[in-house]
Amino acid sequence: MKLADDAHLIWKKWSSRIAGAQVALVALFVSLPDKWQDAIPHTILAVLAGIFALSIISAQAVAQPNLKKDGE
């Protein structure tokens, strides 16, 4: 297995930032007391997960010219 040539640019990609935000929200939810977790409807969590998933996929499809190396 070999890393992609632009693997060092991964944190500049919007999809990586969105995925990081999703992980942070999940970690926040898990750290909440059970009483607070029970107060949040599971439908909201499912909708948020879907929004994040679609956002990550969309961000992969968008051209990001700032990722180009100088001179390319």
CHARMM-style PDB file with segment names, atoms N, HN, CA, C and O in Angstrom:
ATOM      1  N   MET     1       0.856  -1.171   0.000  1.00  0.00      PROA
ATOM      2  CA  MET     1       0.000   0.000   0.000  1.00  0.00      PROA
ATOM      3  C   MET     1       0.899   1.229   0.000  1.00  0.00      PROA
ATOM      4  O   MET     1       1.899   1.286   0.715  1.00  0.00      PROA
ATOM      5  N   LYS     2       0.524   2.211  -0.815  1.00  0.00      PROA
ATOM      6  HN  LYS     2      -0.288   2.165  -1.396  1.00  0.00      PROA
ATOM      7  CA  LYS     2       1.319   3.421  -0.953  1.00  0.00      PROA
ATOM      8  C   LYS     2       0.402   4.637  -0.801  1.00  0.00      PROA
ATOM      9  O   LYS     2      -0.724   4.637  -1.298  1.00  0.00      PROA
ATOM     10  N   LEU     3       0.887   5.663  -0.117  1.00  0.00      PROA
ATOM     11  HN  LEU     3       1.802   5.663   0.287  1.00  0.00      PROA
ATOM     12  CA  LEU     3       0.112   6.890   0.044  1.00  0.00      PROA
ATOM     13  C   LEU     3       0.011   7.635  -1.282  1.00  0.00      PROA
ATOM     14  O   LEU     3       0.897   7.541  -2.132  1.00  0.00      PROA
ATOM     15  N   ALA     4      -1.071   8.369  -1.444  1.00  0.00      PROA
ATOM     16  HN  ALA     4      -1.790   8.446  -0.754  1.00  0.00      PROA
ATOM     17  CA  ALA     4      -1.234   9.210  -2.624  1.00  0.00      PROA
ATOM     18  C   ALA     4      -0.177  10.312  -2.603  1.00  0.00      PROA
ATOM     19  O   ALA     4       0.332  10.681  -1.544  1.00  0.00      PROA
ATOM     20  N   ASP     5       0.141  10.826  -3.777  1.00  0.00      PROA
ATOM     21  HN  ASP     5      -0.272  10.526  -4.636  1.00  0.00      PROA
ATOM     22  CA  ASP     5       1.169  11.857  -3.873  1.00  0.00      PROA
ATOM     23  C   ASP     5       0.820  13.114  -3.078  1.00  0.00      PROA
ATOM     24  O   ASP     5       1.706  13.785  -2.549  1.00  0.00      PROA
ATOM     25  N   ASP     6      -0.471  13.429  -2.995  1.00  0.00      PROA
ATOM     26  HN  ASP     6      -1.191  12.884  -3.424  1.00  0.00      PROA
ATOM     27  CA  ASP     6      -0.873  14.647  -2.286  1.00  0.00      PROA
ATOM     28  C   ASP     6      -1.423  14.354  -0.886  1.00  0.00      PROA
ATOM     29  O   ASP     6      -2.215  15.134  -0.358  1.00  0.00      PROA
ATOM     30  N   ALA     7      -1.014  13.253  -0.292  1.00  0.00      PROA
ATOM     31  HN  ALA     7      -0.371  12.619  -0.720  1.00  0.00      PROA
ATOM     32  CA  ALA     7      -1.520  12.871   1.032  1.00  0.00      PROA
ATOM     33  C   ALA     7      -1.166  13.906   2.093  1.00  0.00      PROA
ATOM     34  O   ALA     7      -1.893  14.059   3.075  1.00  0.00      PROA
ATOM     35  N   HSD     8      -0.060  14.616   1.905  1.00  0.00      PROA
ATOM     36  HN  HSD     8       0.530  14.492   1.108  1.00  0.00      PROA
ATOM     37  CA  HSD     8       0.328  15.628   2.889  1.00  0.00      PROA
ATOM     38  C   HSD     8      -0.619  16.825   2.891  1.00  0.00      PROA
ATOM     39  O   HSD     8      -0.566  17.649   3.804  1.00  0.00      PROA
ATOM     40  N   LEU     9      -1.474  16.931   1.896  1.00  0.00      PROA
ATOM     41  HN  LEU     9      -1.517  16.261   1.154  1.00  0.00      PROA
ATOM     42  CA  LEU     9      -2.432  18.035   1.809  1.00  0.00      PROA
ATOM     43  C   LEU     9      -3.800  17.678   2.385  1.00  0.00      PROA
ATOM     44  O   LEU     9      -4.751  18.444   2.233  1.00  0.00      PROA
ATOM     45  N   ILE    10      -3.909  16.531   3.040  1.00  0.00      PROA
ATOM     46  HN  ILE    10      -3.136  15.909   3.163  1.00  0.00      PROA
ATOM     47  CA  ILE    10      -5.223  16.030   3.451  1.00  0.00      PROA
ATOM     48  C   ILE    10      -5.989  17.001   4.357  1.00  0.00      PROA
ATOM     49  O   ILE    10      -7.210  17.106   4.245  1.00  0.00      PROA
ATOM     50  N   TRP    11      -5.299  17.704   5.243  1.00  0.00      PROA
ATOM     51  HN  TRP    11      -4.306  17.618   5.334  1.00  0.00      PROA
ATOM     52  CA  TRP    11      -6.018  18.605   6.150  1.00  0.00      PROA
ATOM     53  C   TRP    11      -6.421  19.908   5.486  1.00  0.00      PROA
ATOM     54  O   TRP    11      -7.149  20.703   6.081  1.00  0.00      PROA
ATOM     55  N   LYS    12      -5.965  20.140   4.273  1.00  0.00      PROA
ATOM     56  HN  LYS    12      -5.373  19.495   3.790  1.00  0.00      PROA
ATOM     57  CA  LYS    12      -6.416  21.314   3.528  1.00  0.00      PROA
ATOM     58  C   LYS    12      -7.717  21.031   2.778  1.00  0.00      PROA
ATOM     59  O   LYS    12      -8.381  21.951   2.299  1.00  0.00      PROA
ATOM     60  N   LYS    13      -8.069  19.765   2.684  1.00  0.00      PROA
ATOM     61  HN  LYS    13      -7.531  19.018   3.073  1.00  0.00      PROA
ATOM     62  CA  LYS    13      -9.276  19.396   1.950  1.00  0.00      PROA
ATOM     63  C   LYS    13     -10.508  19.613   2.821  1.00  0.00      PROA
ATOM     64  O   LYS    13     -10.510  19.278   4.005  1.00  0.00      PROA
ATOM     65  N   TRP    14     -11.551  20.177   2.223  1.00  0.00      PROA
ATOM     66  HN  TRP    14     -11.549  20.449   1.261  1.00  0.00      PROA
ATOM     67  CA  TRP    14     -12.784  20.441   2.975  1.00  0.00      PROA
ATOM     68  C   TRP    14     -13.423  19.157   3.471  1.00  0.00      PROA
ATOM     69  O   TRP    14     -14.011  19.139   4.553  1.00  0.00      PROA
ATOM     70  N   SER    15     -13.319  18.091   2.705  1.00  0.00      PROA
ATOM     71  HN  SER    15     -12.841  18.106   1.827  1.00  0.00      PROA
ATOM     72  CA  SER    15     -13.929  16.839   3.139  1.00  0.00      PROA
ATOM     73  C   SER    15     -13.299  16.350   4.440  1.00  0.00      PROA
ATOM     74  O   SER    15     -13.993  15.800   5.295  1.00  0.00      PROA
ATOM     75  N   SER    16     -12.014  16.542   4.595  1.00  0.00      PROA
ATOM     76  HN  SER    16     -11.450  16.989   3.901  1.00  0.00      PROA
ATOM     77  CA  SER    16     -11.342  16.146   5.838  1.00  0.00      PROA
ATOM     78  C   SER    16     -11.787  17.014   6.999  1.00  0.00      PROA
ATOM     79  O   SER    16     -11.959  16.524   8.115  1.00  0.00      PROA
ATOM     80  N   ARG    17     -11.973  18.289   6.746  1.00  0.00      PROA
ATOM     81  HN  ARG    17     -11.833  18.688   5.839  1.00  0.00      PROA
ATOM     82  CA  ARG    17     -12.418  19.204   7.806  1.00  0.00      PROA
ATOM     83  C   ARG    17     -13.843  18.864   8.247  1.00  0.00      PROA
ATOM     84  O   ARG    17     -14.156  18.881   9.437  1.00  0.00      PROA
ATOM     85  N   ILE    18     -14.699  18.556   7.272  1.00  0.00      PROA
ATOM     86  HN  ILE    18     -14.445  18.542   6.305  1.00  0.00      PROA
ATOM     87  CA  ILE    18     -16.080  18.195   7.603  1.00  0.00      PROA
ATOM     88  C   ILE    18     -16.112  16.891   8.391  1.00  0.00      PROA
ATOM     89  O   ILE    18     -16.858  16.769   9.363  1.00  0.00      PROA
ATOM     90  N   ALA    19     -15.309  15.923   7.977  1.00  0.00      PROA
ATOM     91  HN  ALA    19     -14.703  16.022   7.187  1.00  0.00      PROA
ATOM     92  CA  ALA    19     -15.247  14.645   8.693  1.00  0.00      PROA
ATOM     93  C   ALA    19     -14.733  14.867  10.120  1.00  0.00      PROA
ATOM     94  O   ALA    19     -15.219  14.238  11.060  1.00  0.00      PROA
ATOM     95  N   GLY    20     -13.765  15.750  10.279  1.00  0.00      PROA
ATOM     96  HN  GLY    20     -13.371  16.261   9.515  1.00  0.00      PROA
ATOM     97  CA  GLY    20     -13.256  16.078  11.616  1.00  0.00      PROA
ATOM     98  C   GLY    20     -14.320  16.705  12.488  1.00  0.00      PROA
ATOM     99  O   GLY    20     -14.409  16.403  13.678  1.00  0.00      PROA
ATOM    100  N   ALA    21     -15.132  17.578  11.905  1.00  0.00      PROA
ATOM    101  HN  ALA    21     -15.060  17.824  10.939  1.00  0.00      PROA
ATOM    102  CA  ALA    21     -16.227  18.190  12.653  1.00  0.00      PROA
ATOM    103  C   ALA    21     -17.251  17.139  13.066  1.00  0.00      PROA
ATOM    104  O   ALA    21     -17.805  17.203  14.163  1.00  0.00      PROA
ATOM    105  N   GLN    22     -17.502  16.176  12.190  1.00  0.00      PROA
ATOM    106  HN  GLN    22     -17.052  16.124  11.299  1.00  0.00      PROA
ATOM    107  CA  GLN    22     -18.442  15.107  12.520  1.00  0.00      PROA
ATOM    108  C   GLN    22     -17.922  14.275  13.685  1.00  0.00      PROA
ATOM    109  O   GLN    22     -18.677  13.935  14.595  1.00  0.00      PROA
ATOM    110  N   VAL    23     -16.654  13.952  13.658  1.00  0.00      PROA
ATOM    111  HN  VAL    23     -16.040  14.228  12.918  1.00  0.00      PROA
ATOM    112  CA  VAL    23     -16.056  13.180  14.752  1.00  0.00      PROA
ATOM    113  C   VAL    23     -16.127  13.965  16.059  1.00  0.00      PROA
ATOM    114  O   VAL    23     -16.397  13.396  17.117  1.00  0.00      PROA
ATOM    115  N   ALA    24     -15.884  15.270  15.982  1.00  0.00      PROA
ATOM    116  HN  ALA    24     -15.664  15.732  15.123  1.00  0.00      PROA
ATOM    117  CA  ALA    24     -15.946  16.108  17.184  1.00  0.00      PROA
ATOM    118  C   ALA    24     -17.360  16.143  17.761  1.00  0.00      PROA
ATOM    119  O   ALA    24     -17.535  16.089  18.978  1.00  0.00      PROA
ATOM    120  N   LEU    25     -18.371  16.233  16.890  1.00  0.00      PROA
ATOM    121  HN  LEU    25     -18.228  16.277  15.901  1.00  0.00      PROA
ATOM    122  CA  LEU    25     -19.753  16.241  17.378  1.00  0.00      PROA
ATOM    123  C   LEU    25     -20.148  14.908  17.996  1.00  0.00      PROA
ATOM    124  O   LEU    25     -20.861  14.874  18.998  1.00  0.00      PROA
ATOM    125  N   VAL    26     -19.693  13.822  17.410  1.00  0.00      PROA
ATOM    126  HN  VAL    26     -19.114  13.850  16.595  1.00  0.00      PROA
ATOM    127  CA  VAL    26     -19.984  12.505  17.977  1.00  0.00      PROA
ATOM    128  C   VAL    26     -19.308  12.361  19.339  1.00  0.00      PROA
ATOM    129  O   VAL    26     -19.903  11.841  20.283  1.00  0.00      PROA
ATOM    130  N   ALA    27     -18.063  12.823  19.435  1.00  0.00      PROA
ATOM    131  HN  ALA    27     -17.580  13.245  18.668  1.00  0.00      PROA
ATOM    132  CA  ALA    27     -17.347  12.753  20.711  1.00  0.00      PROA
ATOM    133  C   ALA    27     -18.044  13.607  21.766  1.00  0.00      PROA
ATOM    134  O   ALA    27     -18.129  13.220  22.932  1.00  0.00      PROA
ATOM    135  N   LEU    28     -18.539  14.768  21.349  1.00  0.00      PROA
ATOM    136  HN  LEU    28     -18.470  15.082  20.402  1.00  0.00      PROA
ATOM    137  CA  LEU    28     -19.274  15.635  22.278  1.00  0.00      PROA
ATOM    138  C   LEU    28     -20.549  14.944  22.749  1.00  0.00      PROA
ATOM    139  O   LEU    28     -20.867  14.963  23.938  1.00  0.00      PROA
ATOM    140  N   PHE    29     -21.277  14.336  21.819  1.00  0.00      PROA
ATOM    141  HN  PHE    29     -21.019  14.321  20.853  1.00  0.00      PROA
ATOM    142  CA  PHE    29     -22.523  13.663  22.182  1.00  0.00      PROA
ATOM    143  C   PHE    29     -22.260  12.516  23.153  1.00  0.00      PROA
ATOM    144  O   PHE    29     -22.983  12.350  24.135  1.00  0.00      PROA
ATOM    145  N   VAL    30     -21.229  11.730  22.878  1.00  0.00      PROA
ATOM    146  HN  VAL    30     -20.641  11.865  22.081  1.00  0.00      PROA
ATOM    147  CA  VAL    30     -20.916  10.585  23.732  1.00  0.00      PROA
ATOM    148  C   VAL    30     -20.508  11.039  25.131  1.00  0.00      PROA
ATOM    149  O   VAL    30     -20.751  10.331  26.109  1.00  0.00      PROA
ATOM    150  N   SER    31     -19.894  12.204  25.229  1.00  0.00      PROA
ATOM    151  HN  SER    31     -19.697  12.779  24.434  1.00  0.00      PROA
ATOM    152  CA  SER    31     -19.438  12.689  26.530  1.00  0.00      PROA
ATOM    153  C   SER    31     -20.558  13.335  27.357  1.00  0.00      PROA
ATOM    154  O   SER    31     -20.372  13.629  28.537  1.00  0.00      PROA
ATOM    155  N   LEU    32     -21.714  13.551  26.734  1.00  0.00      PROA
ATOM    156  HN  LEU    32     -21.865  13.312  25.774  1.00  0.00      PROA
ATOM    157  CA  LEU    32     -22.836  14.127  27.469  1.00  0.00      PROA
ATOM    158  C   LEU    32     -23.389  13.120  28.474  1.00  0.00      PROA
ATOM    159  O   LEU    32     -23.302  11.910  28.262  1.00  0.00      PROA
ATOM    160  N   PRO    33     -23.956  13.622  29.563  1.00  0.00      PROA
ATOM    161  CA  PRO    33     -24.611  12.697  30.507  1.00  0.00      PROA
ATOM    162  C   PRO    33     -25.785  11.979  29.831  1.00  0.00      PROA
ATOM    163  O   PRO    33     -26.380  12.495  28.886  1.00  0.00      PROA
ATOM    164  N   ASP    34     -26.101  10.799  30.324  1.00  0.00      PROA
ATOM    165  HN  ASP    34     -25.617  10.379  31.092  1.00  0.00      PROA
ATOM    166  CA  ASP    34     -27.182   9.998  29.732  1.00  0.00      PROA
ATOM    167  C   ASP    34     -28.499  10.766  29.679  1.00  0.00      PROA
ATOM    168  O   ASP    34     -29.259  10.628  28.721  1.00  0.00      PROA
ATOM    169  N   LYS    35     -28.766  11.556  30.683  1.00  0.00      PROA
ATOM    170  HN  LYS    35     -28.149  11.668  31.461  1.00  0.00      PROA
ATOM    171  CA  LYS    35     -30.008  12.327  30.727  1.00  0.00      PROA
ATOM    172  C   LYS    35     -30.092  13.283  29.533  1.00  0.00      PROA
ATOM    173  O   LYS    35     -31.155  13.434  28.930  1.00  0.00      PROA
ATOM    174  N   TRP    36     -28.995  13.914  29.202  1.00  0.00      PROA
ATOM    175  HN  TRP    36     -28.132  13.792  29.692  1.00  0.00      PROA
ATOM    176  CA  TRP    36     -28.973  14.840  28.064  1.00  0.00      PROA
ATOM    177  C   TRP    36     -29.041  14.087  26.743  1.00  0.00      PROA
ATOM    178  O   TRP    36     -29.695  14.531  25.799  1.00  0.00      PROA
ATOM    179  N   GLN    37     -28.360  12.940  26.682  1.00  0.00      PROA
ATOM    180  HN  GLN    37     -27.829  12.580  27.448  1.00  0.00      PROA
ATOM    181  CA  GLN    37     -28.418  12.132  25.462  1.00  0.00      PROA
ATOM    182  C   GLN    37     -29.847  11.677  25.173  1.00  0.00      PROA
ATOM    183  O   GLN    37     -30.285  11.672  24.023  1.00  0.00      PROA
ATOM    184  N   ASP    38     -30.565  11.296  26.220  1.00  0.00      PROA
ATOM    185  HN  ASP    38     -30.210  11.299  27.155  1.00  0.00      PROA
ATOM    186  CA  ASP    38     -31.948  10.847  26.044  1.00  0.00      PROA
ATOM    187  C   ASP    38     -32.865  11.976  25.604  1.00  0.00      PROA
ATOM    188  O   ASP    38     -33.908  11.726  25.000  1.00  0.00      PROA
ATOM    189  N   ALA    39     -32.491  13.219  25.899  1.00  0.00      PROA
ATOM    190  HN  ALA    39     -31.643  13.423  26.389  1.00  0.00      PROA
ATOM    191  CA  ALA    39     -33.323  14.362  25.538  1.00  0.00      PROA
ATOM    192  C   ALA    39     -33.202  14.729  24.056  1.00  0.00      PROA
ATOM    193  O   ALA    39     -34.041  15.461  23.530  1.00  0.00      PROA
ATOM    194  N   ILE    40     -32.173  14.228  23.387  1.00  0.00      PROA
ATOM    195  HN  ILE    40     -31.492  13.633  23.814  1.00  0.00      PROA
ATOM    196  CA  ILE    40     -31.964  14.530  21.969  1.00  0.00      PROA
ATOM    197  C   ILE    40     -32.591  13.409  21.142  1.00  0.00      PROA
ATOM    198  O   ILE    40     -32.193  12.250  21.264  1.00  0.00      PROA
ATOM    199  N   PRO    41     -33.572  13.750  20.298  1.00  0.00      PROA
ATOM    200  CA  PRO    41     -34.220  12.718  19.479  1.00  0.00      PROA
ATOM    201  C   PRO    41     -33.229  12.061  18.511  1.00  0.00      PROA
ATOM    202  O   PRO    41     -32.367  12.723  17.933  1.00  0.00      PROA
ATOM    203  N   HSD    42     -33.374  10.760  18.353  1.00  0.00      PROA
ATOM    204  HN  HSD    42     -34.074  10.222  18.823  1.00  0.00      PROA
ATOM    205  CA  HSD    42     -32.472  10.023  17.469  1.00  0.00      PROA
ATOM    206  C   HSD    42     -32.661  10.423  16.010  1.00  0.00      PROA
ATOM    207  O   HSD    42     -31.757  10.238  15.195  1.00  0.00      PROA
ATOM    208  N   THR    43     -33.822  10.966  15.677  1.00  0.00      PROA
ATOM    209  HN  THR    43     -34.557  11.115  16.339  1.00  0.00      PROA
ATOM    210  CA  THR    43     -34.065  11.427  14.315  1.00  0.00      PROA
ATOM    211  C   THR    43     -33.116  12.567  13.970  1.00  0.00      PROA
ATOM    212  O   THR    43     -32.591  12.632  12.858  1.00  0.00      PROA
ATOM    213  N   ILE    44     -32.900  13.455  14.917  1.00  0.00      PROA
ATOM    214  HN  ILE    44     -33.327  13.402  15.820  1.00  0.00      PROA
ATOM    215  CA  ILE    44     -31.983  14.578  14.689  1.00  0.00      PROA
ATOM    216  C   ILE    44     -30.573  14.055  14.438  1.00  0.00      PROA
ATOM    217  O   ILE    44     -29.872  14.552  13.556  1.00  0.00      PROA
ATOM    218  N   LEU    45     -30.163  13.071  15.199  1.00  0.00      PROA
ATOM    219  HN  LEU    45     -30.733  12.668  15.916  1.00  0.00      PROA
ATOM    220  CA  LEU    45     -28.827  12.501  15.005  1.00  0.00      PROA
ATOM    221  C   LEU    45     -28.701  11.857  13.633  1.00  0.00      PROA
ATOM    222  O   LEU    45     -27.668  11.990  12.977  1.00  0.00      PROA
ATOM    223  N   ALA    46     -29.745  11.158  13.194  1.00  0.00      PROA
ATOM    224  HN  ALA    46     -30.584  11.049  13.727  1.00  0.00      PROA
ATOM    225  CA  ALA    46     -29.713  10.511  11.880  1.00  0.00      PROA
ATOM    226  C   ALA    46     -29.663  11.558  10.763  1.00  0.00      PROA
ATOM    227  O   ALA    46     -28.937  11.389   9.784  1.00  0.00      PROA
ATOM    228  N   VAL    47     -30.425  12.624  10.909  1.00  0.00      PROA
ATOM    229  HN  VAL    47     -31.015  12.762  11.704  1.00  0.00      PROA
ATOM    230  CA  VAL    47     -30.416  13.691   9.900  1.00  0.00      PROA
ATOM    231  C   VAL    47     -29.047  14.364   9.848  1.00  0.00      PROA
ATOM    232  O   VAL    47     -28.521  14.617   8.764  1.00  0.00      PROA
ATOM    233  N   LEU    48     -28.470  14.655  11.009  1.00  0.00      PROA
ATOM    234  HN  LEU    48     -28.897  14.450  11.889  1.00  0.00      PROA
ATOM    235  CA  LEU    48     -27.138  15.267  11.041  1.00  0.00      PROA
ATOM    236  C   LEU    48     -26.092  14.352  10.399  1.00  0.00      PROA
ATOM    237  O   LEU    48     -25.224  14.826   9.665  1.00  0.00      PROA
ATOM    238  N   ALA    49     -26.165  13.063  10.666  1.00  0.00      PROA
ATOM    239  HN  ALA    49     -26.870  12.678  11.262  1.00  0.00      PROA
ATOM    240  CA  ALA    49     -25.225  12.119  10.063  1.00  0.00      PROA
ATOM    241  C   ALA    49     -25.367  12.113   8.541  1.00  0.00      PROA
ATOM    242  O   ALA    49     -24.372  12.059   7.819  1.00  0.00      PROA
ATOM    243  N   GLY    50     -26.596  12.169   8.067  1.00  0.00      PROA
ATOM    244  HN  GLY    50     -27.404  12.213   8.655  1.00  0.00      PROA
ATOM    245  CA  GLY    50     -26.833  12.222   6.619  1.00  0.00      PROA
ATOM    246  C   GLY    50     -26.312  13.493   5.993  1.00  0.00      PROA
ATOM    247  O   GLY    50     -25.723  13.461   4.913  1.00  0.00      PROA
ATOM    248  N   ILE    51     -26.524  14.615   6.665  1.00  0.00      PROA
ATOM    249  HN  ILE    51     -27.002  14.641   7.543  1.00  0.00      PROA
ATOM    250  CA  ILE    51     -26.024  15.901   6.160  1.00  0.00      PROA
ATOM    251  C   ILE    51     -24.502  15.889   6.085  1.00  0.00      PROA
ATOM    252  O   ILE    51     -23.920  16.326   5.092  1.00  0.00      PROA
ATOM    253  N   PHE    52     -23.861  15.387   7.136  1.00  0.00      PROA
ATOM    254  HN  PHE    52     -24.333  15.031   7.942  1.00  0.00      PROA
ATOM    255  CA  PHE    52     -22.403  15.316   7.124  1.00  0.00      PROA
ATOM    256  C   PHE    52     -21.916  14.388   6.013  1.00  0.00      PROA
ATOM    257  O   PHE    52     -20.954  14.713   5.317  1.00  0.00      PROA
ATOM    258  N   ALA    53     -22.562  13.247   5.839  1.00  0.00      PROA
ATOM    259  HN  ALA    53     -23.344  12.983   6.405  1.00  0.00      PROA
ATOM    260  CA  ALA    53     -22.143  12.302   4.798  1.00  0.00      PROA
ATOM    261  C   ALA    53     -22.257  12.928   3.421  1.00  0.00      PROA
ATOM    262  O   ALA    53     -21.333  12.810   2.616  1.00  0.00      PROA
ATOM    263  N   LEU    54     -23.366  13.587   3.131  1.00  0.00      PROA
ATOM    264  HN  LEU    54     -24.116  13.683   3.785  1.00  0.00      PROA
ATOM    265  CA  LEU    54     -23.538  14.240   1.830  1.00  0.00      PROA
ATOM    266  C   LEU    54     -22.553  15.388   1.653  1.00  0.00      PROA
ATOM    267  O   LEU    54     -22.057  15.618   0.550  1.00  0.00      PROA
ATOM    268  N   SER    55     -22.270  16.106   2.731  1.00  0.00      PROA
ATOM    269  HN  SER    55     -22.673  15.919   3.627  1.00  0.00      PROA
ATOM    270  CA  SER    55     -21.310  17.205   2.657  1.00  0.00      PROA
ATOM    271  C   SER    55     -19.906  16.695   2.347  1.00  0.00      PROA
ATOM    272  O   SER    55     -19.181  17.305   1.562  1.00  0.00      PROA
ATOM    273  N   ILE    56     -19.530  15.593   2.956  1.00  0.00      PROA
ATOM    274  HN  ILE    56     -20.120  15.097   3.594  1.00  0.00      PROA
ATOM    275  CA  ILE    56     -18.199  15.023   2.707  1.00  0.00      PROA
ATOM    276  C   ILE    56     -18.082  14.569   1.253  1.00  0.00      PROA
ATOM    277  O   ILE    56     -17.070  14.819   0.598  1.00  0.00      PROA
ATOM    278  N   ILE    57     -19.119  13.902   0.754  1.00  0.00      PROA
ATOM    279  HN  ILE    57     -19.941  13.699   1.286  1.00  0.00      PROA
ATOM    280  CA  ILE    57     -19.102  13.445  -0.632  1.00  0.00      PROA
ATOM    281  C   ILE    57     -19.059  14.633  -1.585  1.00  0.00      PROA
ATOM    282  O   ILE    57     -18.303  14.621  -2.557  1.00  0.00      PROA
ATOM    283  N   SER    58     -19.864  15.659  -1.314  1.00  0.00      PROA
ATOM    284  HN  SER    58     -20.478  15.668  -0.525  1.00  0.00      PROA
ATOM    285  CA  SER    58     -19.883  16.855  -2.161  1.00  0.00      PROA
ATOM    286  C   SER    58     -18.545  17.570  -2.137  1.00  0.00      PROA
ATOM    287  O   SER    58     -18.072  18.037  -3.172  1.00  0.00      PROA
ATOM    288  N   ALA    59     -17.934  17.660  -0.969  1.00  0.00      PROA
ATOM    289  HN  ALA    59     -18.319  17.280  -0.128  1.00  0.00      PROA
ATOM    290  CA  ALA    59     -16.647  18.351  -0.856  1.00  0.00      PROA
ATOM    291  C   ALA    59     -15.563  17.630  -1.645  1.00  0.00      PROA
ATOM    292  O   ALA    59     -14.632  18.269  -2.135  1.00  0.00      PROA
ATOM    293  N   GLN    60     -15.667  16.311  -1.776  1.00  0.00      PROA
ATOM    294  HN  GLN    60     -16.424  15.792  -1.378  1.00  0.00      PROA
ATOM    295  CA  GLN    60     -14.698  15.563  -2.577  1.00  0.00      PROA
ATOM    296  C   GLN    60     -14.821  15.909  -4.057  1.00  0.00      PROA
ATOM    297  O   GLN    60     -13.837  15.856  -4.795  1.00  0.00      PROA
ATOM    298  N   ALA    61     -16.035  16.263  -4.490  1.00  0.00      PROA
ATOM    299  HN  ALA    61     -16.834  16.306  -3.891  1.00  0.00      PROA
ATOM    300  CA  ALA    61     -16.277  16.529  -5.906  1.00  0.00      PROA
ATOM    301  C   ALA    61     -15.912  17.950  -6.322  1.00  0.00      PROA
ATOM    302  O   ALA    61     -15.768  18.223  -7.514  1.00  0.00      PROA
ATOM    303  N   VAL    62     -15.761  18.850  -5.370  1.00  0.00      PROA
ATOM    304  HN  VAL    62     -15.878  18.628  -4.402  1.00  0.00      PROA
ATOM    305  CA  VAL    62     -15.486  20.253  -5.676  1.00  0.00      PROA
ATOM    306  C   VAL    62     -13.991  20.451  -5.889  1.00  0.00      PROA
ATOM    307  O   VAL    62     -13.173  19.974  -5.103  1.00  0.00      PROA
ATOM    308  N   ALA    63     -13.645  21.155  -6.953  1.00  0.00      PROA
ATOM    309  HN  ALA    63     -14.310  21.542  -7.592  1.00  0.00      PROA
ATOM    310  CA  ALA    63     -12.238  21.453  -7.219  1.00  0.00      PROA
ATOM    311  C   ALA    63     -11.719  22.439  -6.179  1.00  0.00      PROA
ATOM    312  O   ALA    63     -12.394  23.409  -5.834  1.00  0.00      PROA
ATOM    313  N   GLN    64     -10.527  22.180  -5.691  1.00  0.00      PROA
ATOM    314  HN  GLN    64      -9.979  21.392  -5.971  1.00  0.00      PROA
ATOM    315  CA  GLN    64      -9.907  23.054  -4.704  1.00  0.00      PROA
ATOM    316  C   GLN    64      -8.541  23.485  -5.237  1.00  0.00      PROA
ATOM    317  O   GLN    64      -7.533  22.824  -4.988  1.00  0.00      PROA
ATOM    318  N   PRO    65      -8.518  24.601  -5.974  1.00  0.00      PROA
ATOM    319  CA  PRO    65      -7.271  25.011  -6.615  1.00  0.00      PROA
ATOM    320  C   PRO    65      -6.151  25.367  -5.619  1.00  0.00      PROA
ATOM    321  O   PRO    65      -4.976  25.351  -5.985  1.00  0.00      PROA
ATOM    322  N   ASN    66      -6.501  25.679  -4.392  1.00  0.00      PROA
ATOM    323  HN  ASN    66      -7.456  25.692  -4.095  1.00  0.00      PROA
ATOM    324  CA  ASN    66      -5.472  26.015  -3.395  1.00  0.00      PROA
ATOM    325  C   ASN    66      -4.647  24.798  -2.993  1.00  0.00      PROA
ATOM    326  O   ASN    66      -3.654  24.946  -2.281  1.00  0.00      PROA
ATOM    327  N   LEU    67      -5.029  23.602  -3.429  1.00  0.00      PROA
ATOM    328  HN  LEU    67      -5.836  23.481  -4.007  1.00  0.00      PROA
ATOM    329  CA  LEU    67      -4.269  22.405  -3.117  1.00  0.00      PROA
ATOM    330  C   LEU    67      -3.128  22.172  -4.110  1.00  0.00      PROA
ATOM    331  O   LEU    67      -2.236  21.360  -3.865  1.00  0.00      PROA
ATOM    332  N   LYS    68      -3.167  22.883  -5.216  1.00  0.00      PROA
ATOM    333  HN  LYS    68      -3.892  23.542  -5.415  1.00  0.00      PROA
ATOM    334  CA  LYS    68      -2.129  22.711  -6.239  1.00  0.00      PROA
ATOM    335  C   LYS    68      -0.787  23.209  -5.715  1.00  0.00      PROA
ATOM    336  O   LYS    68      -0.717  24.216  -5.011  1.00  0.00      PROA
ATOM    337  N   LYS    69       0.250  22.506  -6.059  1.00  0.00      PROA
ATOM    338  HN  LYS    69       0.193  21.688  -6.631  1.00  0.00      PROA
ATOM    339  CA  LYS    69       1.581  22.945  -5.696  1.00  0.00      PROA
ATOM    340  C   LYS    69       1.955  24.150  -6.560  1.00  0.00      PROA
ATOM    341  O   LYS    69       1.416  24.332  -7.652  1.00  0.00      PROA
ATOM    342  N   ASP    70       2.862  24.952  -6.071  1.00  0.00      PROA
ATOM    343  HN  ASP    70       3.300  24.805  -5.184  1.00  0.00      PROA
ATOM    344  CA  ASP    70       3.316  26.116  -6.848  1.00  0.00      PROA
ATOM    345  C   ASP    70       3.911  25.647  -8.166  1.00  0.00      PROA
ATOM    346  O   ASP    70       4.720  24.721  -8.213  1.00  0.00      PROA
ATOM    347  N   GLY    71       3.488  26.311  -9.236  1.00  0.00      PROA
ATOM    348  HN  GLY    71       2.831  27.063  -9.199  1.00  0.00      PROA
ATOM    349  CA  GLY    71       4.020  26.001 -10.551  1.00  0.00      PROA
ATOM    350  C   GLY    71       3.243  24.948 -11.306  1.00  0.00      PROA
ATOM    351  O   GLY    71       3.599  24.626 -12.440  1.00  0.00      PROA
ATOM    352  N   GLU    72       2.197  24.403 -10.720  1.00  0.00      PROA
ATOM    353  HN  GLU    72       1.908  24.665  -9.799  1.00  0.00      PROA
ATOM    354  CA  GLU    72       1.395  23.390 -11.442  1.00  0.00      PROA
ATOM    355  C   GLU    72       0.188  24.019 -12.068  1.00  0.00      PROA
ATOM    356  OT1 GLU    72      -0.603  23.332 -12.714  1.00  0.00      PROA
TER     357      GLU     72
END
